[in-house]
Amino acid sequence: MLLIAEITLSNEEDAEAFADFMRDEYIPAVHKGPTRAGQVGGLELLRSRGETDHTFLWLVRWGGLPPGPEFNPSVDDEAVREKFEAFGASMTPRVAWSEVAAWPE
């Protein structure tokens, strides 16, 4: 299952610093081991280009029970969670997608 959410920063925020933070601190801090509900199988952050470069897509590959729309993989480090919140990012509720076909297989 692929969970997709859109993250938007205000134009006053540093989108490059946010991308660096997500890559260097947030993604490594996400709990990747099994839980009672499932397990994270992959994480990706995509950034829009052009005039909307303060918009990101957050992709979470999830194996397990279908989570609710507000689900976000657990981050055990309180300092990392607080730093994410300090960016003032707004996240749309997640939408769950299931792969039905792919190339290459």
C-alpha positions, 0 to 999 in steps of 0.5 A: 500500500502506498500512502500519499500526503501533500506537505505545504510550507508557507513562502516565508519558510526555507523549502531547501532547509526543510528538504535537507531536514527531512532527508537528513533527520526526519526520514532516519528517525521514522520507526521502520521496525514492525508494529502491531498494525504493520511496518514501513517499507519505504519513504520518499519525499518529492518536491514540486518544481517551479512556482510551487517549490514549497509543496512536497509529496510524502510517500509512505510504503506501508505493509499492514492494516489500512491506516486512517487518513491522519496516520503518520509513521512514528518518530520516536525522537521528540526533538525531530518532531518539534523541528518538523512542527517548527517549519509550520508545514501543513499536511493533507490527510493521507490517501491510500493507494494500492498498486495494480500494475507496474513496469518494469515488473 
